[in-house]
Amino acid sequence: MQKLLISLKEAFKRVSGKSILSEISFAVREGETTAILGPNGSGKSSLLKLLSGLSSLSSGVRTVVHPTDRNLVIGYAPDRFPKLRFTAREYLMSMGMIRGIPRNVLESRIEQLLRLFQLEEAADRETIHYSKGMLQKTNIMQAILQVPDVLLLDEPLSGLDADMRKQLMGVLFDLKAQGVSIVLTSHEKAFVELLADRIVTLRDGNIITDDLIIQDSVSRPQKRIKRIEFRLPADIANEWNELADMEGFISWEQLGSSYYAAAVLAVCSTPILKAILDAGGTVESVSDLVLKSERAR
């Protein structure tokens, strides 16, 4: 049985006398990824705010189970991120200091995230001049400055281009592998089907379905993830990006000089391995990316 981290029991939310959420009972469990679906105005964003603790219940009970040695860490990226007269670096530093992250750790983490989200060149520009996609990157970065116990994402793909969507998918799979619980809203069916273990549907402030869609990686082989570590010839390593356009590719990272690791769907791994070899590369290892929640079952 997965550990319960946050629960709502018979939760109501009313704004100006209007019912937004009605008698909601909802649980966030350790290592589980839940997608919340529903039309606009169904209460998805309001539910995430209640789970985060940033919005108070009109009635009902919210329970948070903290680890024995610290408070539960919740990362939250809302659906809209404001344009501010801060640079991205200044904003992330301020958020990290507020959360008590040691400065040296924080500075290293910010640089890592700026590289990961390809925002290095714009890091010292005020966010008031950012595009929607750049704001969304900053929004997601602030939510994962620390590796959270629970990550709440409201329409995380909004404003991101295709390459950055793939990169975000890789980030989320890495967090899943670390046992992070993720609750997200999205209108992107393929994104939800690939990532979610559970799908909850809202309509008019009520939960109408709550379905567990994966029990293990054997019963849903299309969701198994492979990690491929490989080397490329030095003369093409910095320019070769054929994998990014291949079916089943999720993300990759550089481990060293001409040395890389890619996360790919297992069912698509054979043509990806062939592409690496055809480019003159050598495959060092191929392994299953086992999620912490699956190891616990």
Residue, then its C-alpha position, 0 to 999 in steps of 0.5 A: m500500500q502506497k503511503l498517503l501524503i495529502s488527503l482532502k475529505e468532503a472538501f467544499k470550496r465556495v467563492s462569493g457564494k458560488s460552489i466551485l468544488s463540492e464534497i471532494s474526497f481526494a488522496v495524493r499517494e507516494g510515488e503516484t502520478t495523477a492526472i486531473l481532467g475536465p472541461n474549463g471551469s470544472g474545478k481543476s485549478s481550484l483542486l490543485k490550490l487546495l492540495s497545495g495549501l495556498s487556498s483554504l477550504s470552505s468546509g471539509v478536512r485537509t490532512v498532510v502527512h509529514p516525513t519524520d524529520r522534516n515538513l512535506v515539500i510541495g512544489y506548485a506551478p500555477d496555470r499562469f505565471p506573472k511577468l515581474r520586474f525580476t530576472a529569472r535568476e533573481y526570482l529563482m534566488s529569492m524563492g530558494m532563499i525563502r525556502g531555506i535552501p543553502r546559497n551554494v546549493l541554490e546557485s548550483r541548482i539554478e544553473q543546472l535548471l537554466r541549462l536544462f530548460q535552455l534559458e541560460e541566455a535570457a536568465d538575466r533579462e527581466t521576466i516582463h520581457y519574456s514570452k509565454g513559453m519562457l515564463q512557463k519554464t521559469n514557473i516550472m523551475q521554481a516548483i522544482l528548485q528542491v526535489p519535492d515530495v509532491l509536485l502540483l502542475d497546472e497545465p505544465l505544457s502550456g506555451l512550451d514548444a515540441d522540443m521543450r515538451k519532450q525535455l519536460m517529460g524527461v524531467l517528470f520521468d526522472l522525478k517519478a523515478q525518485g518517488v516524487s508524487i505528481v498531480l497535474t492537469s492537462h488537455e494533452k491526451a498523449f502526455v497524460e496516457l504516457l505519464a499518469d498512473r491514475i486519471v481523475t475526471l471533474r465536472d461542475g466541481n464533482i469527481i465523476t471518475d477516478d481510475l487507476i490505469i496502470q498496475d505495473s510495467v508488465s501489464r502496460p508495456q507501452k509505458r516501460i522506459k529504457r535508459i540507454e547510455f552511449r558514446l558518439p564520435a567526438d567529431i559529431a557529438n556536439e551537432w548530432n540530434e537525430l534522436a530528438d525527432m524519433e518516435g519514443f524519444i523522451s529526453w537525453e542528458q550529457l554525462g561526459s565528453s561525447y557520453y550521453a544517456a537517453a530515456v526512451l519508450a521500451v517499445c521504440s528502443t530498437p530503431i533508436l539503438k540502430a540510429i546510435l550505431d549507424a551514427g558511429g556510436t557505441v552503446e555502453s548499457v541499456s537498462d529499465l528505468v524502474l520507478k520507485s513506486e514500482r519497486a515498492r509493489 
